[in-house]
Amino acid sequence: MTVHIGAAPGDIAETVLMPGDPYRARWAAETFLTDAKLVNEVRGMLGYTGFWNGNRVTIHGSGMGMPSLSIYANELIRDYGAKTLIRIGSCGGMQPQVKIRDVILAMTATSLSTPSSGIFKEMNFAPCADWSLLKAAYDATADTKVGVHVGGIYSSDVFYDERPDLNEQLTRHGVLGVEMEAAELYNLAARYSVRALAILTVSDHLQTHEALPSDQREKSFGDMVEIALRAAFPNSAK
């Protein structure tokens, strides 16, 4: 048990999927796992551990934003022995070829600042995904109909952005989408020598102003969860 996670020793699997929304963690666990057990509900941040194709996996919420994710990822890695962490979340598309419902596999994550910025001081550290997870996730999309993009994303400190000039430059430099957590996840993975990847469903678009209707989100997010599980356990995919 830690300050923010009430799971008992051994309750957390070495592979953890991390949606931002704790209710999405519950939905994913009920939909994809067998024998799913609630292992954490401190402060309403739900975590479940069960099995996918015989492999033990935890699905645990991270909250919104890098400071919140940093708390849970730190404790999952340091205190519970998590070795593979995959963010499964939504993002805003930033390129014309990126469509609503597409999936982005985040190779790198740009940010203005992260909770780790104080460690690096004047250095602009470049956090990136684990190559084995990135490749496995890309391979897992081969038999799906979802559009897939691999490249850089932007992890923002704010949801209500008032920097159109910054978005313009990010788009100009090929950034595929914007979300709020992946950069710090990649920083922590590098620090603790564990594997991390962000798999993101495009739920809205900064250029076209399209947005995924709420009644269609579940199926689209389901594709993302399936890709994440196949990436984590490539030898156990159906």
PyMOL commands that set and color helices and strands:
alter all, ss='L'
color gray80, all
select helices_A, chain A and resi 22-32+42-44+66-78+117-120+131-140+164-172+182-192+214-232
alter helices_A, ss='H'
color red, helices_A
select strands_A, chain A and resi 15-18+34-40+47-52+55-60+84-93+103-111+148-155+177-179+195-205
alter strands_A, ss='S'
color yellow, strands_A
deselect
rebuild
show_as cartoon
